[in-house]
Amino acid sequence: MPSSFLGELLGTMILVLLGNGALASALLNQTRARALGTSWLGVTGGWALGITTGMLVAQAAGSPTPELNPALTLAFWLRGELALVDALLHMLAQLSGAFLGALLVWLAYLPYWAVTNDAQRSLACFSTSPSVGPPSAHMISEIIATFVLVYVLLSLYSPSSPFGGNLELGIAPLLVGAVLWGLGLALGGSSHYAINPARDLGPRLAYTLLPISAKVAGHWRYAWVPVLGPLVGGLLATLVAWAVGL
């Protein structure tokens, strides 16, 4: 098992803990954040800081170039930067880390689930489930958003970038956090920007298993969108990056 397995697991756990924690803070009844009217800016900021701190944790734990996202892992494998076995182990670590992060969110807000009688709000603290438009529309949104994410990251790490492919380890997480924040503000309002199969699937599974008082069945009929959409977006970004010589 590669040393990066632990880094990917812990980094994804922190990403989901802070990102879904920001959602829980904004959506659950009687939280201080909801009482003060937390905005979408605050939620997207939680995800941005989640990816930044998640990458820092992952680097410290053994993953020097953290992915924390199966769509990016797929891109690295297609570019020959990861062996197939390592790529699959990274995806397993990411899914496991996302599940653990969601479990920690549940524990952190344990008294608030019982006073939140809106099952859709509870579900939104774990996974995406847009209520407007058909799944195909949100599939397109996920593909576009993940394409931007993966393409920008491949550009940052490219030898032809202004950084010459040698990003300082401390700078990379800050830049990725800024990219994710911009994506959330610009494209997150449609499909709620899962842009990460592990970030959606792991917490959706946790939601299904946890004893939450008001809950729905996990909206599993929609679950394929935030899994397949980001993978397609990552694949397309990799192909375009290859075509332009990144």
LUMKE-55875 format. One record per residue (C-alpha): residue number from 1; residue in three letters; x, y, z. Coordinates in Angstrom, 3 decimals, decimal comma, padded with zeros to 6 digits, always signed. Example, Ala and Ser with C-alpha at 12.3 -4.5 7.8 and 13.67 -1.06 7.14 Angstrom:
2
+-----+-----+----------+----------+----------+
:   n : res :        X :        Y :        Z :
+-----+-----+----------+----------+----------+
:   1 : ALA : +012,300 : -004,500 : +007,800 :
:   2 : SER : +013,670 : -001,060 : +007,140 :
+-----+-----+----------+----------+----------+
// end
This chain:
246
+-----+-----+----------+----------+----------+
:   n : res :        X :        Y :        Z :
+-----+-----+----------+----------+----------+
:   1 : MET : +000,000 : +000,000 : +000,000 :
:   2 : PRO : +001,508 : +003,391 : -000,963 :
:   3 : SER : +002,385 : +005,878 : +001,785 :
:   4 : SER : +000,091 : +008,354 : +000,048 :
:   5 : PHE : -002,968 : +006,237 : +001,007 :
:   6 : LEU : -003,086 : +007,718 : +004,505 :
:   7 : GLY : -002,577 : +011,218 : +003,145 :
:   8 : GLU : -005,465 : +010,868 : +000,698 :
:   9 : LEU : -007,716 : +009,428 : +003,408 :
:  10 : LEU : -006,982 : +012,095 : +006,034 :
:  11 : GLY : -006,965 : +014,948 : +003,530 :
:  12 : THR : -010,354 : +013,987 : +002,108 :
:  13 : MET : -011,714 : +013,552 : +005,619 :
:  14 : ILE : -010,726 : +017,146 : +006,478 :
:  15 : LEU : -012,118 : +018,420 : +003,162 :
:  16 : VAL : -015,536 : +016,885 : +003,840 :
:  17 : LEU : -015,519 : +017,765 : +007,539 :
:  18 : LEU : -015,051 : +021,477 : +006,813 :
:  19 : GLY : -017,147 : +021,601 : +003,642 :
:  20 : ASN : -020,136 : +019,640 : +004,868 :
:  21 : GLY : -019,643 : +021,207 : +008,276 :
:  22 : ALA : -020,193 : +024,617 : +006,690 :
:  23 : LEU : -023,386 : +023,277 : +005,121 :
:  24 : ALA : -024,613 : +021,833 : +008,413 :
:  25 : SER : -023,873 : +025,102 : +010,182 :
:  26 : ALA : -025,923 : +027,016 : +007,620 :
:  27 : LEU : -028,819 : +024,579 : +007,189 :
:  28 : LEU : -029,600 : +022,912 : +010,510 :
:  29 : ASN : -032,175 : +024,509 : +012,789 :
:  30 : GLN : -031,037 : +026,593 : +015,773 :
:  31 : THR : -027,350 : +026,763 : +014,831 :
:  32 : ARG : -025,703 : +030,120 : +015,428 :
:  33 : ALA : -024,749 : +030,427 : +011,767 :
:  34 : ARG : -028,319 : +029,950 : +010,587 :
:  35 : ALA : -029,605 : +032,416 : +013,149 :
:  36 : LEU : -027,160 : +035,000 : +011,788 :
:  37 : GLY : -028,027 : +034,195 : +008,176 :
:  38 : THR : -024,938 : +032,484 : +006,763 :
:  39 : SER : -024,690 : +033,173 : +003,025 :
:  40 : TRP : -023,619 : +031,072 : +000,032 :
:  41 : LEU : -020,345 : +032,974 : +000,240 :
:  42 : GLY : -019,763 : +031,409 : +003,640 :
:  43 : VAL : -020,614 : +027,899 : +002,452 :
:  44 : THR : -018,328 : +028,115 : -000,581 :
:  45 : GLY : -015,644 : +029,551 : +001,679 :
:  46 : GLY : -015,953 : +026,495 : +003,899 :
:  47 : TRP : -015,302 : +024,229 : +000,937 :
:  48 : ALA : -012,391 : +026,386 : -000,226 :
:  49 : LEU : -010,736 : +026,279 : +003,183 :
:  50 : GLY : -011,570 : +022,579 : +003,368 :
:  51 : ILE : -009,556 : +021,768 : +000,251 :
:  52 : THR : -006,670 : +023,993 : +001,365 :
:  53 : THR : -006,391 : +022,436 : +004,815 :
:  54 : GLY : -007,114 : +018,987 : +003,425 :
:  55 : MET : -004,200 : +019,283 : +001,019 :
:  56 : LEU : -001,887 : +020,485 : +003,788 :
:  57 : VAL : -002,884 : +017,521 : +005,967 :
:  58 : ALA : -002,489 : +015,114 : +003,044 :
:  59 : GLN : +000,991 : +016,422 : +002,265 :
:  60 : ALA : +002,071 : +016,057 : +005,886 :
:  61 : ALA : +000,671 : +012,505 : +006,014 :
:  62 : GLY : +002,468 : +011,223 : +002,918 :
:  63 : SER : +000,722 : +012,439 : -000,253 :
:  64 : PRO : +003,078 : +015,087 : -001,740 :
:  65 : THR : +000,730 : +016,027 : -004,602 :
:  66 : PRO : -002,706 : +015,479 : -003,058 :
:  67 : GLU : -005,671 : +014,652 : -005,266 :
:  68 : LEU : -008,520 : +014,177 : -002,741 :
:  69 : ASN : -010,806 : +013,640 : -005,722 :
:  70 : PRO : -011,208 : +010,539 : -007,939 :
:  71 : ALA : -011,662 : +012,812 : -010,973 :
:  72 : LEU : -008,179 : +014,234 : -010,458 :
:  73 : THR : -006,803 : +010,779 : -009,639 :
:  74 : LEU : -008,211 : +009,577 : -012,963 :
:  75 : ALA : -006,470 : +012,470 : -014,721 :
:  76 : PHE : -003,116 : +011,671 : -013,086 :
:  77 : TRP : -003,454 : +007,999 : -014,032 :
:  78 : LEU : -004,300 : +008,830 : -017,647 :
:  79 : ARG : -001,224 : +011,074 : -017,796 :
:  80 : GLY : +000,978 : +008,244 : -016,522 :
:  81 : GLU : +001,696 : +009,946 : -013,212 :
:  82 : LEU : +000,088 : +007,156 : -011,166 :
:  83 : ALA : +000,143 : +003,385 : -011,540 :
:  84 : LEU : -003,295 : +001,799 : -011,864 :
:  85 : VAL : -003,038 : +000,035 : -008,491 :
:  86 : ASP : -002,037 : +003,270 : -006,757 :
:  87 : ALA : -004,846 : +005,167 : -008,470 :
:  88 : LEU : -007,427 : +002,630 : -007,296 :
:  89 : LEU : -006,036 : +002,708 : -003,756 :
:  90 : HIS : -006,182 : +006,498 : -003,767 :
:  91 : MET : -009,836 : +006,377 : -004,806 :
:  92 : LEU : -010,581 : +003,912 : -002,013 :
:  93 : ALA : -008,797 : +006,190 : +000,465 :
:  94 : GLN : -010,762 : +009,207 : -000,764 :
:  95 : LEU : -014,097 : +007,421 : -000,468 :
:  96 : SER : -013,223 : +006,183 : +003,023 :
:  97 : GLY : -012,027 : +009,621 : +004,085 :
:  98 : ALA : -015,198 : +011,260 : +002,804 :
:  99 : PHE : -017,307 : +008,773 : +004,789 :
: 100 : LEU : -015,315 : +009,498 : +007,950 :
: 101 : GLY : -015,565 : +013,246 : +007,397 :
: 102 : ALA : -019,348 : +012,983 : +007,109 :
: 103 : LEU : -019,463 : +010,893 : +010,279 :
: 104 : LEU : -017,558 : +013,630 : +012,115 :
: 105 : VAL : -019,991 : +016,262 : +010,854 :
: 106 : TRP : -022,858 : +014,189 : +012,229 :
: 107 : LEU : -021,136 : +013,935 : +015,608 :
: 108 : ALA : -020,210 : +017,627 : +015,681 :
: 109 : TYR : -023,857 : +018,636 : +015,181 :
: 110 : LEU : -025,403 : +015,734 : +017,056 :
: 111 : PRO : -028,142 : +017,689 : +018,954 :
: 112 : TYR : -029,241 : +019,619 : +015,869 :
: 113 : TRP : -030,468 : +016,744 : +013,693 :
: 114 : ALA : -033,388 : +016,108 : +016,056 :
: 115 : VAL : -034,597 : +019,723 : +015,845 :
: 116 : THR : -034,323 : +019,870 : +012,051 :
: 117 : ASN : -037,566 : +018,437 : +010,703 :
: 118 : ASP : -036,784 : +019,166 : +007,056 :
: 119 : ALA : -035,325 : +015,961 : +005,594 :
: 120 : GLN : -034,023 : +017,746 : +002,507 :
: 121 : ARG : -031,983 : +020,116 : +004,665 :
: 122 : SER : -030,475 : +017,195 : +006,540 :
: 123 : LEU : -029,610 : +015,423 : +003,296 :
: 124 : ALA : -028,013 : +018,589 : +001,889 :
: 125 : CYS : -025,554 : +018,530 : +004,790 :
: 126 : PHE : -024,152 : +015,304 : +003,336 :
: 127 : SER : -024,705 : +015,129 : -000,407 :
: 128 : THR : -026,128 : +016,979 : -003,380 :
: 129 : SER : -029,728 : +016,678 : -004,528 :
: 130 : PRO : -030,833 : +019,642 : -006,675 :
: 131 : SER : -034,596 : +020,109 : -006,834 :
: 132 : VAL : -034,949 : +021,978 : -010,138 :
: 133 : GLY : -034,502 : +020,426 : -013,570 :
: 134 : PRO : -033,790 : +016,883 : -014,782 :
: 135 : PRO : -030,652 : +014,941 : -013,814 :
: 136 : SER : -029,260 : +015,456 : -017,334 :
: 137 : ALA : -029,074 : +019,217 : -016,736 :
: 138 : HIS : -027,103 : +018,715 : -013,536 :
: 139 : MET : -024,905 : +016,152 : -015,269 :
: 140 : ILE : -023,882 : +018,907 : -017,689 :
: 141 : SER : -023,233 : +021,269 : -014,774 :
: 142 : GLU : -021,023 : +018,701 : -013,024 :
: 143 : ILE : -019,075 : +018,008 : -016,218 :
: 144 : ILE : -018,428 : +021,711 : -016,841 :
: 145 : ALA : -017,439 : +022,505 : -013,245 :
: 146 : THR : -015,143 : +019,485 : -012,922 :
: 147 : PHE : -013,614 : +020,178 : -016,336 :
: 148 : VAL : -012,654 : +023,645 : -015,112 :
: 149 : LEU : -011,299 : +022,317 : -011,823 :
: 150 : VAL : -009,144 : +019,567 : -013,338 :
: 151 : TYR : -007,979 : +021,634 : -016,311 :
: 152 : VAL : -006,903 : +024,531 : -014,098 :
: 153 : LEU : -005,050 : +022,176 : -011,760 :
: 154 : LEU : -003,290 : +020,454 : -014,663 :
: 155 : SER : -002,356 : +023,909 : -015,945 :
: 156 : LEU : -000,932 : +024,893 : -012,567 :
: 157 : TYR : +001,214 : +021,765 : -012,407 :
: 158 : SER : +002,277 : +021,938 : -016,061 :
: 159 : PRO : +005,940 : +022,719 : -016,897 :
: 160 : SER : +004,606 : +025,425 : -019,241 :
: 161 : SER : +002,807 : +027,245 : -016,406 :
: 162 : PRO : +004,275 : +030,438 : -014,892 :
: 163 : PHE : +005,470 : +028,229 : -012,032 :
: 164 : GLY : +007,350 : +025,916 : -014,397 :
: 165 : GLY : +005,704 : +022,858 : -012,877 :
: 166 : ASN : +007,458 : +023,516 : -009,564 :
: 167 : LEU : +004,757 : +024,818 : -007,268 :
: 168 : GLU : +005,954 : +025,349 : -003,732 :
: 169 : LEU : +004,083 : +022,925 : -001,499 :
: 170 : GLY : +002,725 : +025,744 : +000,641 :
: 171 : ILE : +001,431 : +027,701 : -002,359 :
: 172 : ALA : -000,401 : +024,866 : -004,124 :
: 173 : PRO : -003,116 : +024,365 : -001,459 :
: 174 : LEU : -003,833 : +028,111 : -001,388 :
: 175 : LEU : -004,171 : +028,278 : -005,176 :
: 176 : VAL : -006,409 : +025,202 : -005,294 :
: 177 : GLY : -008,551 : +026,665 : -002,516 :
: 178 : ALA : -008,963 : +029,864 : -004,529 :
: 179 : VAL : -009,951 : +027,856 : -007,615 :
: 180 : LEU : -012,545 : +025,891 : -005,648 :
: 181 : TRP : -013,987 : +029,043 : -004,103 :
: 182 : GLY : -014,359 : +030,624 : -007,530 :
: 183 : LEU : -016,020 : +027,481 : -008,875 :
: 184 : GLY : -018,480 : +027,442 : -005,993 :
: 185 : LEU : -019,432 : +031,078 : -006,500 :
: 186 : ALA : -019,723 : +030,849 : -010,279 :
: 187 : LEU : -021,025 : +027,333 : -010,954 :
: 188 : GLY : -022,072 : +025,874 : -007,608 :
: 189 : GLY : -025,611 : +027,157 : -007,603 :
: 190 : SER : -026,877 : +024,687 : -010,205 :
: 191 : SER : -025,934 : +021,153 : -009,176 :
: 192 : HIS : -024,401 : +022,267 : -005,832 :
: 193 : TYR : -020,986 : +021,454 : -007,340 :
: 194 : ALA : -020,134 : +018,013 : -006,059 :
: 195 : ILE : -017,225 : +017,954 : -008,605 :
: 196 : ASN : -015,864 : +015,022 : -006,635 :
: 197 : PRO : -017,369 : +011,499 : -006,652 :
: 198 : ALA : -015,944 : +010,666 : -003,216 :
: 199 : ARG : -017,208 : +013,900 : -001,654 :
: 200 : ASP : -020,771 : +012,976 : -002,634 :
: 201 : LEU : -020,840 : +009,179 : -002,495 :
: 202 : GLY : -019,084 : +008,713 : +000,851 :
: 203 : PRO : -021,307 : +011,168 : +002,765 :
: 204 : ARG : -024,429 : +009,908 : +000,965 :
: 205 : LEU : -023,642 : +006,425 : +002,238 :
: 206 : ALA : -023,029 : +007,812 : +005,728 :
: 207 : TYR : -026,371 : +009,639 : +005,641 :
: 208 : THR : -028,140 : +006,420 : +004,656 :
: 209 : LEU : -026,612 : +004,502 : +007,564 :
: 210 : LEU : -026,722 : +007,099 : +010,343 :
: 211 : PRO : -029,693 : +007,395 : +012,766 :
: 212 : ILE : -030,944 : +010,830 : +011,686 :
: 213 : SER : -034,501 : +011,529 : +012,872 :
: 214 : ALA : -035,955 : +013,244 : +009,794 :
: 215 : LYS : -034,495 : +011,702 : +006,684 :
: 216 : VAL : -035,300 : +010,552 : +003,171 :
: 217 : ALA : -033,889 : +007,540 : +001,379 :
: 218 : GLY : -030,709 : +009,320 : +000,322 :
: 219 : HIS : -031,965 : +010,244 : -003,165 :
: 220 : TRP : -029,973 : +007,360 : -004,627 :
: 221 : ARG : -031,702 : +007,725 : -008,003 :
: 222 : TYR : -029,690 : +010,914 : -008,423 :
: 223 : ALA : -026,420 : +009,564 : -006,965 :
: 224 : TRP : -024,979 : +008,568 : -010,357 :
: 225 : VAL : -024,840 : +012,229 : -011,480 :
: 226 : PRO : -022,236 : +013,493 : -008,962 :
: 227 : VAL : -020,193 : +010,338 : -009,569 :
: 228 : LEU : -020,266 : +010,052 : -013,354 :
: 229 : GLY : -020,365 : +013,788 : -014,133 :
: 230 : PRO : -017,061 : +014,630 : -012,408 :
: 231 : LEU : -015,338 : +011,586 : -013,911 :
: 232 : VAL : -016,427 : +012,646 : -017,405 :
: 233 : GLY : -015,369 : +016,219 : -016,700 :
: 234 : GLY : -011,967 : +015,047 : -015,489 :
: 235 : LEU : -011,535 : +012,832 : -018,540 :
: 236 : LEU : -012,401 : +015,665 : -020,930 :
: 237 : ALA : -010,039 : +018,056 : -019,122 :
: 238 : THR : -007,231 : +015,509 : -019,438 :
: 239 : LEU : -007,850 : +015,062 : -023,151 :
: 240 : VAL : -007,917 : +018,799 : -023,811 :
: 241 : ALA : -004,764 : +019,311 : -021,732 :
: 242 : TRP : -003,045 : +016,603 : -023,775 :
: 243 : ALA : -004,251 : +018,149 : -027,042 :
: 244 : VAL : -002,793 : +021,580 : -026,178 :
: 245 : GLY : +000,431 : +020,146 : -024,812 :
: 246 : LEU : +000,010 : +020,733 : -021,083 :
+-----+-----+----------+----------+----------+
// end
